[in-house]
Amino acid sequence: MAADLWQRGCEKLAAELPEQQFNTWIRPLPAADVAHDAAGGAVVTVRVPNRFKLDWIRNQYAGRIETVLSELAGKPVRLDITLVPRDVPASAQATAARTGAPQQAAAALRLPGSGSTAAPAPRGGATAPPSPASRSRLNPQLTFDTLVPGRANQMARTAALHVAGAPGQMYNPLFIYGGVGLGKTHLIHAVGNALLADKPDARILYLHAEQFITDVVRNYQRKTFDELKAKYHSLDLLLIDDVQFFAGKERTQEEFFNAFEALLAKRAHIIMTSDTYPKGLVDIDERLTSRFDAGLTVAIEPPELEMRVAILMRKAEQEGAPMPEDVAFFVAKNVRANVRELEGALRKILAYSRFSQKEINIGLAREALKDLLSIQNRQIGVENIQKTVADFYKIKVADMYSKKRPASIARPRQIAMYLAKEMTQKSLPEIGELFGGRDHTTVLHAVRKIAGERQKNSELNQQLHVLEQTLKG
């Protein structure tokens, strides 16, 4: 019975798990080894090809797999997930890539130069082949390990992990949108690096939309569109940033459409980022935007407080200057926009600490960020939020404090309450008082309702994004 325990377990899991999840993560696993342990139970050993898949299966499915196997065996079963032993390859970069550890692969791939061709060798010497990372234009430091997870990027990160584990099978294309500095570029590099660690010979290319435009212009001038097709149509994974830059460029859109269709036809994967959702893109052919929206569209939001704290503390640690938690909370409460602004605030604090030779505390952080704090305090208040929201939805500012309840007024009022909670340091009772003396539970209901809808409603999310950017100036 032990010999077919794993097979029976897989059959049971296939009936319980969503089909896409089972086909992506469980079905490809090789047959497991089953052994008895000294305590009368069993150990089931499953070997996976890389660290990325090992961590994902261990975190997402190991508990369920152990439960199923224990029920079938009638005794405790422990699941042991290990990496597949690999032969030692000829080159150091292949060695690092095949371990499946993104940071080890990054170290091996961090070679001088970039682009798709190697630099000329010295006279009399051989030309060194370009590394997989330089050919792909991937930044090896941008991995899933170095991405701080949180509610703001949870759905996008989960979708990206699925793509990295099974490219070409689901969520194709994957369209990630959100404001500047929220981690869209980091996320798509992470997918490329994970796939490169799993398959070092995979043909991957990362580029900004402007680089694609430049390629089209160059090949148009030279009449060498076959070269353009050879470059893009043969890829296994195309990662392209800021597709909103294609707006108004008809020839570029035509060539991208051709590449898009060719890649999907051969089950290659495409991941794109943009500052807005597909239907919000302007001056882009409808046949393109409809294809952008045909796979999975996910948003990355501005990071919530706890995520901002985690980002600050991790980045400070990477700089060799650990930040006390109370300082991280102080900074995170005052810097809300995006990860880039957090990094900028951190650099100011670290520089101020080094120049003044003082330890990092709230007083030092307040002094280092005094210009930023004064600008924020001057620009964003509840009254400013109420006026901005009222203007946006074409209602009177007085409606924010009135007792009127039609949807055309109640909805903007709830949005203003949500933004007041997110963008100021006012408490719920204080916000309620500024909205016509409403109870704090009314404010809490509005905040939770708008926050929940923002996750599901792309149109509302875009409206909130516009309001936030307007308020930040």
C-alpha positions, 0 to 999 in steps of 0.5 A, spaced: 500 500 500 505 504 501 508 504 494 501 507 491 500 512 497 503 518 493 498 516 487 492 515 491 494 522 495 494 526 488 488 523 486 484 525 492 488 532 491 486 533 484 478 532 487 479 537 492 484 543 489 482 548 484 484 545 477 489 550 475 492 550 482 493 542 482 495 542 474 500 548 476 503 545 483 502 538 484 501 534 478 508 536 475 511 533 481 515 526 480 513 520 484 514 520 491 519 516 496 515 513 502 519 510 508 517 508 515 519 512 521 521 509 528 515 512 531 510 507 526 508 513 522 511 514 515 515 519 511 514 521 504 519 525 500 518 529 494 523 532 490 522 539 486 527 542 481 528 549 485 528 553 491 522 557 489 517 551 488 520 548 494 518 554 498 511 555 495 509 548 495 511 548 503 508 554 504 501 553 500 500 546 500 504 542 505 499 542 511 493 539 506 498 534 503 500 531 509 493 531 512 490 527 505 496 522 506 495 521 513 488 520 512 489 515 506 495 511 510 491 511 517 497 513 521 501 520 521 505 522 515 510 527 515 512 530 508 519 532 506 520 537 500 527 537 498 531 539 492 532 535 486 540 533 486 543 536 480 549 534 476 555 540 477 554 544 470 560 547 467 559 554 468 559 558 475 552 562 472 549 555 471 551 552 477 547 558 481 541 558 476 540 551 477 540 551 485 533 555 484 536 560 490 535 567 487 540 570 491 545 565 489 543 566 482 544 573 482 551 573 485 553 568 479 550 573 474 552 579 476 557 581 471 559 587 468 556 590 462 548 589 460 544 588 453 544 583 448 551 582 446 558 581 449 563 586 450 569 586 445 574 581 448 581 584 448 586 583 442 587 576 441 582 573 446 576 570 445 569 574 446 565 571 452 558 570 451 553 574 455 550 572 461 543 569 461 541 575 466 545 580 461 541 577 455 534 578 459 536 585 461 534 583 468 536 586 475 538 580 479 537 583 485 529 584 484 527 577 486 521 575 490 525 574 496 527 581 496 520 584 495 516 585 501 509 582 501 503 585 504 495 587 502 497 592 497 501 587 493 498 580 495 494 579 489 499 581 484 504 577 487 500 571 488 499 571 480 506 573 479 508 567 483 503 562 479 506 565 472 513 564 475 511 557 476 508 555 470 509 560 465 504 560 459 499 556 462 495 561 466 494 568 467 496 570 460 497 576 459 498 578 466 497 586 466 499 589 473 497 597 474 498 602 479 501 608 481 509 610 480 514 607 485 509 601 488 513 595 486 511 593 479 517 593 476 520 589 482 515 584 481 516 583 473 523 582 474 522 577 480 518 573 475 524 573 470 529 571 475 525 565 478 524 562 471 531 563 469 533 560 476 528 554 474 530 554 466 537 557 465 536 557 457 529 560 457 529 566 452 526 572 457 527 579 455 525 585 460 524 592 457 521 599 458 516 600 453 520 606 450 525 601 448 520 597 444 518 604 441 526 605 439 527 598 436 521 599 432 523 606 429 530 603 428 528 597 424 523 601 420 528 606 418 533 600 416 527 596 413 529 590 417 522 588 420 524 580 420 530 582 425 525 585 429 520 579 429 526 574 430 528 578 436 521 578 440 517 572 437 522 567 439 521 569 446 519 564 452 517 570 457 516 578 455 516 583 461 514 590 458 514 596 463 509 602 462 505 600 456 501 607 456 507 610 452 505 606 446 499 611 446 499 615 439 504 611 436 500 607 431 506 603 427 509 601 434 502 598 436 501 594 430 508 591 431 507 590 438 500 587 436 504 582 432 509 580 437 503 579 442 499 574 437 505 570 436 507 569 443 500 567 445 500 562 439 506 559 442 504 559 449 509 564 451 508 568 457 507 576 457 507 580 463 505 588 462 505 594 467 501 600 466 499 606 470 492 605 469 487 599 467 487 597 460 480 600 459 483 607 462 489 607 457 488 612 451 490 613 444 491 605 444 488 601 439 482 597 442 484 591 439 490 591 443 487 594 450 482 588 449 487 583 449 491 586 455 484 585 459 483 578 456 488 574 461 488 577 468 488 584 470 491 586 477 492 592 481 498 594 486 496 599 491 500 604 495 502 600 501 498 600 508 502 602 514 504 595 516 507 594 510 511 601 510 514 599 516 516 592 514 519 596 508 523 601 512 526 596 517 528 591 511 531 597 507 535 600 513 538 593 515 540 592 508 544 599 509 547 596 515 543 601 519 537 598 523 532 602 524 528 602 531 521 600 530 518 606 533 522 610 528 519 606 522 512 607 525 513 615 525 516 615 518 511 610 515 505 614 518 508 620 515 510 618 508 504 614 505 505 615 497 509 609 495 516 605 496 520 610 492 518 616 497 519 611 503 526 610 500 528 617 499 526 618 506 530 613 509 536 616 505 535 622 508 535 620 515 541 615 514 545 621 511 543 626 517 545 620 522 551 620 519 553 627 518 551 629 525 554 622 528 547 621 532 543 615 533 537 614 529 531 616 533 524 619 532 527 626 534 532 625 529 527 623 523 523 629 525 529 633 524 531 630 517 524 630 514 522 637 517 521 639 510 517 633 507 513 634 514 511 641 513 509 640 506 504 635 507 501 638 513 500 644 509 497 641 503 493 635 506 487 636 511 480 633 512 478 640 509 482 639 503 480 632 502 473 634 502 473 640 497 477 635 492 472 630 493 466 634 492 469 638 486 471 631 483 464 628 484 461 635 482 457 636 489 457 641 494 462 641 500 456 643 504 454 636 502 460 633 506 457 635 513 449 634 511 445 629 513 443 628 506 443 620 504 442 620 496 447 615 493 450 621 489 452 624 496 453 619 500 458 615 496 463 621 495 462 622 503 464 615 504 470 616 499 472 622 503 472 619 509 476 613 507 481 618 504 481 622 511 483 616 514 488 614 509 492 621 508 491 624 515 493 622 522 486 624 525 482 619 529 476 616 527 472 620 532 476 627 529 474 625 522 467 624 524 466 630 528 469 634 521 463 630 517 457 633 521 458 630 528 458 623 525 459 617 530 466 614 529 462 607 527 460 611 521 467 613 519 469 606 520 464 603 516 465 608 510 473 606 511 472 599 511 467 599 505 471 603 500 477 599 502 474 593 500 471 595 494 477 598 492 480 591 491 475 589 486 472 595 483 478 597 478 474 604 476 473 606 483 481 604 484 483 609 478 478 614 481 481 614 488 488 614 485 487 620 481 484 623 488 490 621 491 495 624 486 491 631 486 491 631 494 499 630 494 500 635 489 
